[in-house]
Amino acid sequence: MADIALHASPEKVEKVDAFRKKNYRYQNSTSTEQAGVHLELYKEREELRKDIVIDRYLNAELVLCRLLRQISLEILNLAELHLDSLEDIL
């Protein structure tokens, strides 16, 4: 539902996508590249979340990401993979 409401407004989709790209780059950058970006992202996030449609979409996305992470961890725990002999290529 959140996805449908967001995609009804192309300008909101652009804002969310731009924020997600910045956030991804921040999360995957080195500590020297992160200087000052954290506060900028926080302010942008707070501004975006004032819009109820964007807020619901970002919340739904976060729930999905957490579920996928939990499923991945469960699979790894159940599989009991023995990867010691492969650590040089992993």
Secondary structure, 3 states (H helix, E strand, C coil): CHHHHHHCCHHHHHHHHHHHHHHHHHHCCCHHHHCCHHHHHHHHHHHHCCCHHHHHHHHHHHHHHHHHHHHHHHHHHHHCCCCHHHCCCC
